[in-house]
């Protein structure tokens, strides 16, 4: 009986360890991945002779993030991402709904465990609807360029899903305005 009990305990330990080893084996960034994120941060418009409601140090807005990419190695990933920053502000008696989007080619370099540096560039799109007190509406929209840099950390929850935090700066450059954001977001990636 003691041998059977010892055999059952040994089998249970081996089974538990083999499951952990199998999960550990999947914790890499090779192949295709996708991810989502949500957060926020301040944004500021730099514009001459007009009021957008976002001049100065910046107002907090909602940040949305999505990415589809691939891992070149365990430490280097490339992807195509979409980022959005949304905020409605009041200027006098009018209301401005701001949406600033960027569609970037981006790379993550993992330097220590889950800590990474991020950089990218792509297209920017600004969209603003202004509604005056008398009900009249005006719209501004323009395509431009986007540049971004940041850092983050992710932790594998299991063999293929990683949760993380990202912090970054994005600059949108248009013909007569510039737009800056500093964001923080919570992310999930499926590798």
Secondary structure by P-SEA (a helix, b strand, c coil): caaaaaaaaaaaaaaaaaaaaaaaaaccccccccccccccbbbbbbbccccccccccbbbbbbbbbbbbbbcccccccccbbbbbbbcccccccccbbbbbbbccccccccccccccccbbbbbbbbbbbbcccbbbbbbbbbbbbbbcccccccccccccccccccbbbbbbcccbbbbbbbcccccccc
